[in-house]
Amino acid sequence: MKQQSKKEKNFDTVAFFRSVKEKMANATEGMSLQEEREYWRLLREGKITLH
């Protein structure tokens, strides 16, 4: 059986989504449920962005 070599990736999907998850958690930390819902609505509508 022939061994396949792994391609070098230009983009690490797992690392990207982990960083997004951490940014969202930091942004919503300490918010009430209503504040979080408003935050997610604004984020979906593109009125705010993750930094």
N, C-alpha and C positions, 0 to 999 in steps of 0.2 A: 504494500500500500504506500502510496506517495504522500509524503508530508507536505502540508501547505504552510507557507509562511504567512504570518499576519501582516496585513497592510498597516502602515503607519497612518494614524488618524489625524486629520487637521482640526477636528472638532470633537470634544468629549461631551457627549449628550448627558451622561450621568452627572458629571461635575457641573454642567450648566444648570440642570434642573434642581440640583441640590442648592446651588447658590440662589436661584430664584425662590425656592422654598424658604431659605433662611431670611431673605430680604422681606418676603411677605410676612413671616412670623415676627420679625423685628418691627415692621411698620404697624402691625395690629396689636402689638403687646400693650396691655393695659386698657384697651378700648372696650366699651360696653358692646352688647350685641347689636344695638341699633347703629352705633358708630361703625362697627365692622361691616354691617350690611351696606351702609352708605359708602364706605371705602371700596368694597368689592364692586358696587354698582358703578362708581366713578372710574374704577380701574377697567372694567369691562367696556365702558363707553369711550375709553381712551382720553378722558379728561385729566387723569393723573397717570404717571408712569412710575415704575420701580427704578430706583437709582442704585 
